[in-house]
């Protein structure tokens, strides 16, 4: 029995006497002790009976929990924070004060532990080590064997944990004629596997049944004395004529139990739960023979319960992973399409882009490795994602990694994963991107930046379809489509020894070149309008479009930063433009407006076509010589003519 009295706080003077195994304390109104004080969290703490003692557990409250011990009759006061240092759990002694929060506004509760004389006196005990799948008594009774066989079939056919427990409860009624009530309690999922298998806290009633009643019954009190003995001694227990043999305890007398039996479900060293059977209607008591029968049932049911709980957790984990997968895929697609979750689309109607789309259509549903080549900012990652989202792998993950963004050791761990303790800082096992992208596509950007030591591991993945995490001794098979990208000349990298030749041939199975923007100037209006609409919507600032003069300047500009530079330019324009206005030349960046000055300088004076063409050609010859410091060989090479041809033209224009 635990007596809790609030001595400081809004409910000072409140007293609770309880023999429950769990007392919940917090601001939420459904707590056993509901407190409105501002320093108290919604689910602040729990007072738990562990089978041998009471403990207070802090539920990661905002303002903390402290146990104050001593401080009376000259004894020194000891303050024990209930935090991670003590596992957020402190054993209680009679007279302890529990403070919820800190300072003068903390709520103080004094606890008194009263002895309830609840020690069980039993007539039969069978330790788990003694329980076996068969017994002499059971083997001699063919009717019991038939019932056990029928029960095993029903338990084995159960589809989930609840069905398993209902089948076990029904089998208990069939096997023990004197049983009138059956209750099954299981260890909370949060408690299972923690190693705290000796206490009785953390168990939750799951199934209750009353003989003769169809369907579930209301909650049935658990006989703490018998239940405690089952859990702490890891044994099956029978108490005959319970009120007399077990003791006049509150739980027994309140339930009018005449005889009770507790049988454990277990897995290794852990007690998974307890099946409690009661006889409340007659003077007949459970016998050792009944215990033998239930021991056989429990032996087999324990495995079914353990498997059902495992399946339940696996299904929950699978459901969580599916949701995470869907979230990641949605976020990735949204990120690549400017906040709109739509199909990946490459913008461009030029001949070179139509050719690129034709190439993609041929390769997307094959398993070959794709190598995307192109200058920085041309949209290689967008092309890579299109390879994935147009293929049959679209329902799986598209994962990207820039090989130039990490040092060698971190990149190896990121790609291939690592085992716990594989290197300093490897505190837990980590899956690599190859495993995460299993069934999907892995995009390796700037693949030429990958160190030679990792290139050999990548080659093995391409050849064998296997990855070995750092620190592991065995390989894992993966089904990943590799799409690589580079802005360098791979042949040159191989020739200079910076890239493995065998990997080069593995990667360049199907090369795709993404043209720079200057080679597809007719696509500039399409791309510009796309980004204008996108950023106008994001910033809530409508734009009428580009003026003709502004677009002409944009098409004339070379865009050395390619699509990325155009994207940044349009984003800046939307910030500058007045709502509803057109983009005019004066808003463009200076580097783009310079083209306008060049055009003005080149513009010939009015005359015949030949005269204007001669003026233009003369200007180009002068500019070429100026750029190369009057080096005629270099100038002729730039102009694409011979040195003799350049001399001839210079003489014709009087420039020699």
C-alpha positions as CSV (number, residue, x, y, z in Angstrom):
1,X,0.0,0.0,0.0
2,X,1.3,3.5,-0.9
3,X,0.0,6.6,0.7
4,X,0.7,9.9,-1.1
5,X,0.0,13.2,0.5
6,X,0.5,16.6,-1.2
7,X,2.2,19.0,1.2
8,X,2.9,21.9,-1.2
9,X,1.1,23.1,-4.3
10,X,-2.3,23.9,-5.5
11,X,-3.8,20.6,-4.1
12,X,-2.0,20.7,-0.7
13,X,-3.8,18.4,1.7
14,X,-4.8,15.9,-0.9
15,X,-4.2,12.3,0.1
16,X,-4.3,9.1,-2.0
17,X,-4.1,5.6,-0.7
18,X,-3.5,3.0,-3.4
19,X,-2.3,-0.6,-3.9
20,X,-2.1,-0.2,-7.6
21,X,1.1,-1.1,-9.4
22,X,1.1,2.2,-11.3
23,X,0.1,5.7,-10.1
24,X,0.3,8.3,-12.8
25,X,1.1,11.9,-11.9
26,X,0.8,15.0,-14.1
27,X,-1.2,17.9,-15.4
28,X,-3.4,15.8,-17.7
29,X,-6.8,15.3,-16.2
30,X,-6.7,11.5,-16.7
31,X,-3.8,11.1,-14.3
32,X,-4.3,9.3,-11.0
33,X,-3.0,12.4,-9.3
34,X,-3.9,15.4,-11.5
35,X,-2.1,18.6,-10.7
36,X,-2.7,22.0,-12.3
37,X,0.6,23.6,-11.1
38,X,2.6,25.3,-13.9
39,X,5.8,23.5,-13.2
40,X,4.2,20.1,-13.6
41,X,4.3,18.4,-17.1
42,X,1.3,16.7,-18.7
43,X,2.8,13.3,-18.0
44,X,5.3,14.2,-15.3
45,X,6.1,11.1,-13.3
46,X,4.9,7.6,-12.3
47,X,5.0,5.8,-9.0
48,X,5.5,2.1,-9.8
49,X,5.5,-1.1,-7.7
50,X,8.4,-3.3,-8.9
51,X,7.5,-6.4,-7.1
52,X,9.9,-5.7,-4.2
53,X,9.7,-2.0,-3.8
54,X,8.1,1.2,-5.0
55,X,10.0,3.5,-7.4
56,X,9.4,7.0,-8.8
57,X,10.1,7.3,-12.6
58,X,10.4,10.7,-14.3
59,X,8.7,10.7,-17.7
60,X,11.2,13.2,-19.2
61,X,9.3,16.1,-17.6
62,X,10.3,19.7,-18.5
63,X,11.2,20.8,-15.0
64,X,12.4,17.6,-13.5
65,X,11.7,15.4,-10.5
66,X,13.7,15.2,-7.3
67,X,13.5,12.8,-4.3
68,X,14.3,14.5,-1.0
69,X,15.3,12.0,1.7
70,X,16.1,12.8,5.4
71,X,16.2,16.2,6.9
72,X,14.2,15.3,10.0
73,X,15.4,14.5,13.6
74,X,18.8,15.9,12.9
75,X,19.4,13.7,9.9
76,X,21.2,15.2,6.9
77,X,19.0,16.0,3.9
78,X,19.8,14.2,0.6
79,X,18.5,15.4,-2.7
80,X,18.4,12.8,-5.5
81,X,17.5,14.1,-9.0
82,X,15.5,11.6,-11.0
83,X,17.5,12.0,-14.2
84,X,19.5,10.1,-16.8
85,X,22.3,9.6,-14.3
86,X,20.1,7.2,-12.3
87,X,18.2,5.8,-15.2
88,X,15.3,8.3,-14.5
89,X,14.2,5.9,-11.7
90,X,14.8,6.1,-8.0
91,X,13.7,3.6,-5.3
92,X,11.4,5.1,-2.6
93,X,11.6,4.8,1.1
94,X,8.8,5.6,3.5
95,X,8.9,9.3,4.4
96,X,10.5,10.4,1.2
97,X,9.4,13.7,-0.4
98,X,9.0,13.9,-4.1
99,X,9.4,17.4,-5.6
100,X,7.9,18.0,-9.1
101,X,9.7,21.0,-10.6
102,X,12.3,23.1,-8.9
103,X,12.4,26.1,-6.5
104,X,9.7,27.4,-4.2
105,X,6.9,26.7,-6.7
106,X,7.7,23.0,-6.9
107,X,5.0,20.6,-5.9
108,X,5.9,18.5,-2.9
109,X,4.4,15.0,-2.2
110,X,5.2,12.9,0.9
111,X,5.0,9.1,0.4
112,X,4.4,6.5,3.0
113,X,4.9,2.8,2.3
114,X,2.5,0.6,4.3
115,X,3.1,-3.1,4.6
116,X,0.1,-5.0,3.1
117,X,1.3,-8.4,4.2
118,X,0.9,-9.7,0.7
119,X,3.3,-12.7,0.7
120,X,1.8,-15.6,-1.1
121,X,1.3,-19.0,0.6
122,X,0.8,-21.5,-2.2
123,X,0.2,-25.2,-2.6
124,X,2.0,-25.7,-5.9
125,X,5.0,-24.0,-7.6
126,X,6.6,-25.0,-10.9
127,X,9.7,-23.1,-12.0
128,X,10.1,-22.2,-15.7
129,X,13.1,-24.6,-15.9
130,X,10.8,-27.4,-14.8
131,X,8.0,-26.7,-17.3
132,X,8.1,-29.0,-20.3
133,X,6.0,-29.5,-23.4
134,X,4.7,-32.8,-22.0
135,X,3.9,-34.4,-18.7
136,X,2.9,-37.9,-17.5
137,X,-0.6,-36.7,-16.4
138,X,-1.3,-35.1,-19.8
139,X,0.0,-38.0,-21.8
140,X,-2.3,-40.4,-20.1
141,X,-5.4,-38.4,-20.7
142,X,-6.4,-38.6,-24.3
143,X,-9.2,-36.0,-23.9
144,X,-6.8,-33.4,-22.7
145,X,-4.4,-34.2,-25.5
146,X,-7.2,-33.7,-28.0
147,X,-8.1,-30.3,-26.4
148,X,-4.4,-29.3,-26.4
149,X,-4.1,-30.3,-30.1
150,X,-7.2,-28.3,-31.0
151,X,-5.9,-25.3,-29.0
152,X,-2.5,-25.4,-30.7
153,X,-4.3,-25.4,-34.1
154,X,-6.4,-22.4,-33.2
155,X,-3.4,-20.5,-31.7
156,X,-1.3,-21.3,-34.8
157,X,-4.0,-20.0,-37.1
158,X,-4.3,-16.7,-35.2
159,X,-3.5,-13.7,-37.4
160,X,-2.4,-11.2,-34.8
161,X,-1.5,-10.9,-31.1
162,X,-5.0,-10.3,-29.9
163,X,-6.3,-13.4,-31.7
164,X,-3.4,-15.4,-30.1
165,X,-4.4,-14.3,-26.6
166,X,-8.1,-14.9,-27.2
167,X,-7.3,-18.4,-28.4
168,X,-5.1,-19.0,-25.3
169,X,-7.9,-17.8,-22.9
170,X,-10.5,-20.0,-24.7
171,X,-8.1,-23.0,-24.4
172,X,-7.7,-22.3,-20.6
173,X,-11.5,-22.6,-20.1
174,X,-11.6,-25.8,-22.2
175,X,-8.7,-27.4,-20.2
176,X,-9.6,-26.3,-16.7
177,X,-13.2,-26.9,-15.9
178,X,-13.1,-25.0,-12.6
179,X,-11.8,-21.8,-14.1
180,X,-14.4,-19.0,-14.2
181,X,-12.3,-15.9,-15.0
182,X,-9.1,-15.6,-17.2
183,X,-6.9,-12.5,-17.4
184,X,-3.8,-12.1,-19.6
185,X,-1.3,-9.4,-18.8
186,X,1.7,-8.6,-21.0
187,X,4.8,-6.6,-20.5
188,X,4.5,-3.2,-22.1
189,X,6.3,-3.0,-25.5
190,X,8.4,-0.1,-24.1
191,X,9.5,-2.3,-21.2
192,X,10.2,-5.4,-23.1
193,X,13.9,-6.0,-23.8
194,X,15.1,-3.6,-21.1
195,X,16.4,-6.3,-18.8
196,X,14.0,-5.3,-16.0
197,X,12.5,-8.7,-15.9
198,X,12.3,-9.2,-12.2
199,X,9.8,-6.5,-11.4
200,X,6.0,-6.5,-11.8
201,X,5.7,-2.9,-13.0
202,X,5.1,-2.2,-16.7
203,X,2.6,-5.1,-17.2
204,X,-0.7,-4.2,-18.9
205,X,-4.0,-6.3,-18.9
206,X,-4.7,-7.2,-22.5
207,X,-7.4,-9.8,-22.6
208,X,-10.1,-10.6,-20.0
209,X,-12.7,-13.4,-20.3
210,X,-15.5,-14.7,-18.1
211,X,-16.9,-18.2,-18.6
212,X,-20.3,-18.1,-20.2
213,X,-20.0,-14.5,-21.5
214,X,-19.6,-13.8,-25.2
215,X,-16.8,-11.4,-26.1
216,X,-14.5,-9.4,-23.8
217,X,-15.3,-8.6,-20.2
218,X,-14.6,-5.5,-18.2
219,X,-11.3,-5.2,-16.3
220,X,-10.6,-7.9,-13.8
221,X,-8.3,-7.2,-10.8
222,X,-4.9,-8.9,-10.8
223,X,-4.0,-10.8,-7.7
224,X,-0.8,-9.1,-6.8
225,X,0.5,-11.7,-4.4
226,X,0.3,-14.5,-6.9
227,X,1.2,-12.3,-9.8
228,X,4.3,-11.0,-8.0
229,X,5.4,-14.6,-7.2
230,X,5.0,-15.7,-10.8
231,X,7.1,-12.8,-12.1
232,X,9.8,-12.5,-9.4
233,X,10.3,-16.3,-9.0
234,X,9.8,-17.1,-12.7
235,X,7.3,-19.9,-11.8
236,X,3.8,-21.1,-12.3
237,X,1.8,-20.8,-9.0
238,X,-1.4,-22.3,-7.7
239,X,-3.1,-21.0,-4.5
240,X,-5.8,-23.3,-3.2
241,X,-8.8,-21.6,-1.4
242,X,-7.1,-18.3,-2.1
243,X,-8.4,-16.0,0.6
244,X,-7.2,-18.5,3.3
245,X,-4.0,-19.7,1.7
246,X,-2.7,-16.5,0.1
247,X,-3.8,-14.1,2.7
248,X,-6.6,-11.7,3.3
249,X,-5.3,-9.1,0.8
250,X,-7.3,-6.3,-0.7
251,X,-7.1,-7.6,-4.2
252,X,-8.2,-11.1,-3.3
253,X,-11.0,-10.1,-1.0
254,X,-12.3,-7.4,-3.4
255,X,-12.5,-10.0,-6.2
256,X,-14.0,-12.8,-4.0
257,X,-11.4,-15.2,-5.4
258,X,-11.6,-18.7,-3.8
259,X,-8.7,-20.2,-5.9
260,X,-6.2,-18.7,-8.3
261,X,-3.5,-19.8,-10.7
262,X,-0.8,-17.8,-12.4
263,X,1.2,-19.2,-15.4
264,X,4.0,-17.2,-17.1
265,X,4.7,-16.6,-20.7
266,X,8.4,-16.3,-21.3
267,X,11.2,-15.9,-23.8
268,X,14.6,-16.8,-22.6
269,X,15.2,-14.7,-19.4
270,X,12.3,-12.4,-20.0
271,X,8.8,-12.8,-18.6
272,X,6.6,-11.7,-21.4
273,X,3.3,-11.9,-19.5
274,X,1.2,-13.9,-17.1
275,X,-2.1,-15.8,-17.5
276,X,-4.1,-15.6,-14.4
277,X,-7.1,-18.0,-13.8
278,X,-9.6,-17.6,-11.0
279,X,-12.3,-19.7,-9.5
280,X,-15.0,-17.4,-7.9
281,X,-18.1,-19.5,-7.9
282,X,-17.5,-22.8,-6.1
283,X,-15.5,-24.2,-3.3
284,X,-13.5,-26.4,-5.7
285,X,-9.8,-25.5,-6.0
286,X,-7.2,-25.7,-8.7
287,X,-5.0,-28.8,-8.4
288,X,-1.5,-29.8,-9.3
289,X,-3.0,-31.6,-12.3
290,X,-4.5,-28.3,-13.5
291,X,-1.1,-26.8,-13.2
292,X,0.5,-29.5,-15.3
293,X,-2.1,-29.0,-18.1
294,X,-1.6,-25.2,-18.0
295,X,2.2,-25.6,-18.0
296,X,2.0,-27.6,-21.3
297,X,-0.3,-24.9,-22.8
298,X,2.0,-22.1,-21.6
299,X,5.1,-23.8,-22.9
300,X,3.7,-23.7,-26.5
301,X,1.7,-20.4,-26.1
302,X,4.9,-18.6,-25.0
303,X,6.4,-19.1,-28.4
304,X,3.2,-18.0,-30.1
305,X,3.0,-14.8,-27.9
306,X,6.6,-14.0,-28.5
307,X,6.2,-14.4,-32.3
308,X,3.0,-12.5,-32.4
309,X,4.6,-9.6,-30.5
310,X,7.6,-9.7,-32.9
311,X,5.3,-9.7,-35.9
312,X,3.4,-6.7,-34.4
313,X,6.6,-4.8,-34.0
314,X,7.8,-5.7,-37.4
315,X,4.5,-4.6,-39.0
316,X,4.7,-1.3,-37.1
317,X,8.3,-0.9,-38.2
318,X,7.3,-1.7,-41.8
319,X,4.5,0.7,-41.7
320,X,6.7,3.4,-40.3
321,X,9.4,2.7,-43.0
322,X,6.7,2.9,-45.7
323,X,5.6,6.3,-44.4
324,X,9.2,7.5,-44.1
325,X,9.9,6.2,-47.6
326,X,6.8,8.0,-49.0
327,X,7.7,11.2,-47.1
328,X,11.3,11.1,-48.4
329,X,10.2,10.4,-52.0
330,X,7.6,13.2,-51.8
331,X,10.1,15.7,-50.3
332,X,12.7,14.8,-53.0
333,X,10.2,15.2,-55.8
334,X,8.9,18.4,-54.3
335,X,12.4,19.8,-53.9
336,X,13.3,19.1,-57.5
337,X,10.1,20.6,-58.9
338,X,10.1,23.9,-57.0
339,X,7.6,22.9,-54.3
340,X,5.2,21.2,-56.6
341,X,4.9,17.4,-56.3
342,X,4.7,16.7,-60.1
343,X,6.4,14.3,-62.5
344,X,10.0,15.2,-63.2
345,X,10.2,17.4,-66.3
346,X,13.2,18.6,-68.4
347,X,12.4,21.9,-69.9
348,X,13.5,22.5,-73.5
349,X,12.3,22.2,-77.0
350,X,15.6,22.7,-78.9
351,X,16.8,19.9,-81.1
352,X,19.6,19.0,-78.7
353,X,17.1,18.6,-75.9
354,X,14.7,16.6,-78.0
355,X,17.7,14.3,-78.8
356,X,18.5,14.0,-75.1
357,X,14.9,13.0,-74.2
358,X,15.0,10.4,-77.0
359,X,18.1,8.9,-75.4
360,X,16.5,8.9,-71.9
361,X,13.4,7.1,-73.3
362,X,15.6,4.3,-74.6
363,X,17.6,3.7,-71.4
364,X,15.2,4.4,-68.4
365,X,13.9,0.8,-68.1
366,X,17.2,-0.9,-68.6
367,X,19.6,-1.8,-65.8
368,X,22.7,-0.3,-67.5
369,X,24.7,2.4,-65.7
370,X,24.2,5.9,-67.1
371,X,27.0,8.5,-67.1
372,X,25.8,12.1,-67.4
373,X,28.4,14.5,-68.7
374,X,28.1,18.3,-68.8
375,X,29.3,21.6,-67.5
376,X,28.4,22.8,-64.0
377,X,24.9,24.1,-63.8
378,X,23.5,22.3,-66.8
379,X,21.0,20.2,-64.8
380,X,22.8,16.8,-64.6
381,X,21.0,16.0,-61.4
382,X,17.6,16.7,-62.9
383,X,18.5,14.4,-65.8
384,X,19.5,11.7,-63.3
385,X,16.2,12.0,-61.4
386,X,14.4,11.8,-64.7
387,X,16.1,8.5,-65.4
388,X,14.7,7.2,-62.1
389,X,11.2,8.7,-62.1
390,X,10.5,7.6,-65.7
391,X,11.6,4.1,-64.9
392,X,9.9,1.1,-63.2
393,X,11.9,2.0,-60.1
394,X,10.0,5.2,-59.5
395,X,8.2,3.7,-56.4
396,X,11.6,3.2,-54.7
397,X,14.0,5.8,-53.4
398,X,16.2,8.1,-55.5
399,X,19.2,8.9,-53.4
400,X,21.9,11.4,-54.4
401,X,25.5,11.9,-53.0
402,X,28.0,14.5,-54.1
403,X,31.4,12.6,-54.0
404,X,33.3,15.9,-53.6
405,X,31.4,16.9,-50.5
406,X,33.0,14.5,-48.0
407,X,36.5,13.3,-47.0
408,X,37.3,9.7,-48.0
409,X,36.5,7.9,-44.7
410,X,33.2,9.7,-44.3
411,X,32.2,9.1,-47.9
412,X,33.0,5.4,-47.6
413,X,30.7,5.2,-44.5
414,X,28.0,7.2,-46.2
415,X,28.0,5.0,-49.3
416,X,28.6,1.6,-47.8
417,X,27.6,2.0,-44.2
418,X,29.5,0.8,-41.1
419,X,29.3,-1.6,-38.2
420,X,29.3,-0.4,-34.6
421,X,32.9,0.2,-33.4
422,X,34.3,0.1,-36.9
423,X,36.2,3.3,-36.3
424,X,36.4,6.1,-33.7
425,X,33.0,7.7,-33.4
426,X,31.1,4.7,-34.9
427,X,28.8,4.4,-31.8
428,X,26.1,2.5,-33.7
429,X,25.5,0.6,-36.9
430,X,24.7,2.7,-39.9
431,X,23.2,1.7,-43.2
432,X,24.9,3.0,-46.3
433,X,23.2,4.8,-49.2
434,X,23.5,1.6,-51.3
435,X,21.3,-0.3,-48.8
436,X,18.9,2.7,-48.4
437,X,18.5,2.9,-52.2
438,X,18.1,-0.9,-52.6
439,X,15.6,-1.4,-55.4
440,X,15.9,2.3,-56.5
441,X,18.5,4.6,-57.9
442,X,21.8,6.0,-56.5
443,X,23.0,9.2,-58.1
444,X,26.8,9.8,-57.7
445,X,27.5,13.4,-58.6
446,X,31.1,14.5,-59.3
447,X,32.1,10.8,-59.5
448,X,35.6,11.8,-60.6
449,X,36.3,13.2,-57.2
450,X,36.0,9.8,-55.6
451,X,39.3,8.5,-54.1
452,X,40.9,5.6,-56.0
453,X,40.5,3.3,-52.9
454,X,36.7,3.8,-53.1
455,X,36.6,3.5,-56.8
456,X,37.6,-0.2,-56.4
457,X,34.7,-0.8,-54.0
458,X,32.3,0.9,-56.4
459,X,33.6,-1.3,-59.2
460,X,32.8,-4.4,-57.0
461,X,29.3,-3.2,-56.5
462,X,28.8,-2.7,-60.3
463,X,30.3,-6.1,-61.0
464,X,28.9,-8.3,-58.2
465,X,25.9,-6.3,-56.8
466,X,27.4,-6.6,-53.3
467,X,28.5,-4.1,-50.7
468,X,30.6,-4.6,-47.6
469,X,30.0,-2.0,-44.8
470,X,33.1,-0.7,-43.0
471,X,34.1,-3.1,-40.3
472,X,31.9,-5.9,-41.7
473,X,33.2,-9.4,-42.7
474,X,30.4,-10.4,-45.1
475,X,28.8,-8.7,-48.1
476,X,25.2,-7.7,-48.6
477,X,23.5,-8.0,-51.9
478,X,21.8,-4.9,-53.3
479,X,19.8,-4.1,-56.4
480,X,20.7,-0.5,-57.1
481,X,20.8,1.4,-60.4
482,X,23.8,3.6,-60.6
483,X,23.7,7.0,-62.4
484,X,26.9,9.0,-62.3
485,X,27.7,12.5,-63.3
486,X,30.9,14.5,-64.0
487,X,31.8,17.9,-65.4
488,X,35.3,16.7,-66.2
489,X,36.8,14.8,-69.2
490,X,36.8,11.2,-68.0
491,X,39.2,10.1,-70.7
492,X,41.7,12.7,-69.5
493,X,41.3,11.7,-65.9
494,X,42.0,8.0,-66.8
495,X,45.1,9.0,-68.9
496,X,46.5,11.0,-66.0
497,X,45.9,8.2,-63.5
498,X,43.3,9.9,-61.4
499,X,40.5,7.5,-62.4
500,X,40.5,3.7,-62.8
501,X,40.2,2.6,-66.4
502,X,38.2,-0.5,-65.6
503,X,35.7,1.6,-63.6
504,X,35.6,4.1,-66.5
505,X,34.3,1.4,-68.9
506,X,31.8,0.2,-66.3
507,X,30.3,3.7,-65.8
508,X,30.4,4.8,-69.4
509,X,28.0,2.1,-70.7
510,X,25.4,4.7,-71.8
511,X,26.8,8.2,-71.8
512,X,24.5,11.2,-72.0
513,X,25.8,14.7,-72.7
514,X,23.8,17.6,-71.3
515,X,24.4,20.6,-73.5
516,X,25.3,24.0,-72.1
517,X,22.7,26.7,-72.3
518,X,24.7,28.6,-75.0
519,X,24.1,25.7,-77.3
520,X,20.4,25.8,-76.9
521,X,19.6,29.5,-76.7
522,X,16.1,28.9,-78.1
523,X,15.3,27.3,-74.7
524,X,16.2,30.4,-72.7
525,X,12.6,31.9,-73.0
526,X,11.0,28.6,-71.9
527,X,13.3,28.2,-68.9
528,X,13.1,31.8,-68.0
529,X,9.3,31.8,-68.0
530,X,9.3,28.6,-65.9
531,X,11.4,30.1,-63.2
532,X,9.5,33.4,-63.3
533,X,6.2,31.7,-62.6
534,X,7.8,29.5,-59.9
535,X,9.4,32.3,-57.9
536,X,6.4,34.7,-58.5
537,X,4.2,32.0,-56.8
538,X,6.7,31.4,-54.0
539,X,7.1,35.1,-53.2
540,X,3.5,36.0,-53.8
541,X,4.5,38.7,-56.4
542,X,2.9,38.3,-59.8
543,X,5.0,39.2,-62.9
544,X,3.7,40.1,-66.4
545,X,6.7,38.4,-68.1
546,X,9.8,39.5,-69.9
547,X,9.9,42.4,-72.3
548,X,11.2,41.7,-75.8
549,X,14.4,43.7,-75.3
550,X,15.2,41.9,-72.0
551,X,14.6,38.5,-73.5
552,X,16.8,39.3,-76.5
553,X,19.6,40.3,-74.2
554,X,19.2,37.1,-72.2
555,X,19.3,34.9,-75.3
556,X,22.4,36.7,-76.6
557,X,24.2,36.2,-73.2
558,X,26.5,33.1,-73.0
559,X,25.4,31.9,-69.5
560,X,28.7,30.4,-68.4
561,X,26.9,29.2,-65.2
562,X,24.2,27.6,-67.4
563,X,20.7,26.9,-66.1
564,X,21.8,27.4,-62.5
565,X,22.9,31.0,-63.4
566,X,19.7,31.7,-65.2
567,X,17.7,30.4,-62.3
568,X,19.5,32.7,-59.9
569,X,19.1,35.6,-62.2
570,X,15.4,35.2,-62.5
571,X,15.0,34.8,-58.7
572,X,16.8,38.1,-58.3
573,X,14.6,39.7,-60.9
574,X,11.4,38.6,-59.1
575,X,12.7,40.2,-55.9
576,X,13.4,43.5,-57.8
577,X,10.3,43.7,-60.0
578,X,7.2,45.6,-59.1
579,X,4.1,43.4,-58.8
580,X,2.4,42.9,-62.1
581,X,5.2,44.6,-64.1
582,X,7.4,43.3,-67.0
583,X,11.1,42.5,-66.6
584,X,12.9,45.2,-68.5
585,X,16.6,45.5,-69.5
586,X,17.5,47.9,-66.7
587,X,16.7,45.2,-64.2
588,X,19.1,42.7,-65.7
589,X,22.5,42.1,-64.1
590,X,25.4,44.2,-65.5
591,X,27.1,41.2,-67.1
592,X,24.0,40.5,-69.2
593,X,23.5,44.2,-70.1
594,X,27.1,44.3,-71.4
595,X,25.9,42.5,-74.4
596,X,23.7,45.5,-75.2
597,X,26.9,47.7,-75.4
598,X,28.7,45.2,-77.6
599,X,25.8,45.2,-80.0
600,X,25.9,49.0,-80.2
601,X,29.6,49.0,-80.8
602,X,29.3,46.4,-83.5
603,X,26.3,48.0,-85.2
604,X,27.4,49.1,-88.7
605,X,26.5,52.3,-90.3
606,X,23.8,52.3,-92.9
607,X,24.9,51.2,-96.4
608,X,24.7,48.3,-98.7
609,X,24.7,44.7,-97.4
610,X,28.4,44.3,-98.5
611,X,29.4,47.5,-96.9
612,X,27.8,46.6,-93.5
613,X,29.2,43.1,-93.6
614,X,32.7,44.5,-94.3
615,X,32.4,46.8,-91.3
616,X,31.4,44.0,-89.1
617,X,34.2,41.7,-90.4
618,X,36.8,44.5,-89.9
619,X,35.6,45.0,-86.3
620,X,35.9,41.2,-85.5
621,X,39.5,41.1,-86.9
622,X,40.5,44.1,-84.7
623,X,38.9,42.5,-81.6
624,X,40.7,39.1,-82.2
625,X,44.1,40.8,-82.6
626,X,43.4,42.9,-79.4
627,X,42.5,39.9,-77.4
628,X,45.7,38.1,-78.3
629,X,48.0,41.1,-78.0
630,X,48.4,41.2,-81.8
631,X,49.5,37.6,-82.0
632,X,48.4,36.7,-85.5
633,X,48.8,32.9,-85.1
634,X,46.6,32.8,-82.0
635,X,44.1,35.2,-83.5
636,X,43.8,33.2,-86.7
637,X,43.3,30.0,-84.7
638,X,40.4,31.7,-82.7
639,X,38.8,32.9,-85.9
640,X,39.1,29.5,-87.5
641,X,41.2,30.6,-90.5
642,X,44.8,30.1,-91.5
643,X,47.5,32.6,-90.7
644,X,47.9,33.4,-94.5
645,X,44.1,33.9,-94.7
646,X,44.3,36.4,-91.8
647,X,47.1,38.3,-93.5
648,X,45.1,38.5,-96.7
649,X,42.1,39.9,-94.9
650,X,44.2,42.4,-93.0
651,X,45.7,43.7,-96.2
652,X,42.3,44.0,-97.8
653,X,41.1,46.2,-94.9
654,X,44.3,48.2,-94.7
655,X,45.2,46.8,-91.3
656,X,48.5,45.0,-92.1
